[in-house]
Amino acid sequence: MNINNHMNKFTSKTQKLYEENVGSIKTTRRQFYPRNFELSEEFLDAFKIEYKRLLESGQRPKALLEKINKALRFHV
């Protein structure tokens, strides 16, 4: 096989992989902690305990923070 055949195979395999994974490309966004805002240690400790409890009860980690955020709006 010559170099052109190798390059053609590589190009076709790369294109196939790209087409398969086009919908799963991740983007990230940088986030910073809010300025002039501090949560108490008691709240943070209680939140960590509750978060762990919910994870252990079978909640999905990706959706858990969204659910907690939504639920907290009802209590404020």
Phi, psi and omega in degrees: 000142178263176185296327180295320178296318178298316180294321179295318178296315179300315180297317181291321178293319179296316180297319179297315178298318179299314181296324179291326188254010183299325181281350186248018179286125182272144171239147180240152179230131182282133180237147178240151177292141182300140178288150177052041182218125181221127177269146181290154178299323180298316180296314181298318178296315180296321179296316180299319179296315181294319179300314179298318180299317180293321176298316181292338179276359174108007178291145177283130183302322183295322184268348188297314181297323177295319179294319179297315179301316180295317182294322181296330178299331180284340184260000181259000000 
